[in-house]
Amino acid sequence: MKAPEPDRGLLGAGTYARKQLFGGVGLLSWSHGSRFRVGRALLEPHAGGRLLDYGCGDGTFLALAHDLFPECVGAEIDPRLVEECSARLGGLPGVSFVLTEALRDAPDGSFDAAVCMEVLEHCTPPRADEVLAELHRLVRPDGVVLISVPVETGLPLLVKQSVRALAAARGCGDYRHRERYSPGELARMVCARMGTTIPRPVYRADFSPDRPNEYHGHKGFNWRVLCAEVEERFFLVDTRFSPLNLGTSQLASQVWLVCRPR
């Protein structure tokens, strides 16, 4: 099913779309655009019912996929993003935005499908466990959960660090604040296997005095470690890669985990 032509003005006003899709670095735009296309294609067989986008960011994915579902809910931890998305995209048919904490009151199995894109790599371990538990509770037993995370190991890590440095040199977005690796850390993550880890910096950016927020960047994230955590609650039905799905993470920027609740 072909996606409707997106309104570039509507999308381009979003913080992440402005950086990832329209930031002026062709490789970044191609990679992130492919991620959204793959996500939509994976959802198409499950169209209908209710869709949850957990960690919806600036709402770009819901804007691109809302026609597949009569009702779409975007959930975010940042009240400012919820307010901005509601104002900019709340007029789309069936689309609404809520704080993640509001989902606690939702009945079990409230959604037929859920996506969680580029979220879990930023979560500290206790928070990642909470997110996976909530996704497991909120999606019907016969529903589907799509999780995408970046590949920050192997050859892709070398490519990404180079592209980030180029983007920083061109003054694109906030890439000048990109994370850096020591030679030893970089070597370890380039050669990473299932259990390979390095210390991951924890950052803090509170949303307000009463809403503390701690998070990771991309540094040290190993998608294979996450797979083991996901399989504690979900059946891993399929693994896809983007922008090139050639059966190996060495030629991919993102990995997709297609899951069903256990």
Sequence and secondary structure as in RCSB ss.txt:
>XXXX:A:sequence
MKAPEPDRGLLGAGTYARKQLFGGVGLLSWSHGSRFRVGRALLEPHAGGRLLDYGCGDGTFLALAHDLFPECVGA
EIDPRLVEECSARLGGLPGVSFVLTEALRDAPDGSFDAAVCMEVLEHCTPPRADEVLAELHRLVRPDGVVLISVP
VETGLPLLVKQSVRALAAARGCGDYRHRERYSPGELARMVCARMGTTIPRPVYRADFSPDRPNEYHGHKGFNWRV
LCAEVEERFFLVDTRFSPLNLGTSQLASQVWLVCRPR
>XXXX:A:secstr
       HHHHHTSHHHHHHTSSS HHHHHHHHHHHHHHHHHHGGG SSEEEEET TTSHHHHHHGGG SEEEEE
ES HHHHHHHHHHHTTSTTEEEEEGGGGGGS TT EEEEEEES GGGS HHHHHHHHHHHHHHEEEEEEEEEEEE
  SHHHHHHHHHHHHHHHHTT TTGGG     HHHHHHHHT  TT       EE  SBTTB  EE  STT  HHH
HHHHHTTTEEEEEEEEES  SS GGG SEEEEEEEE 
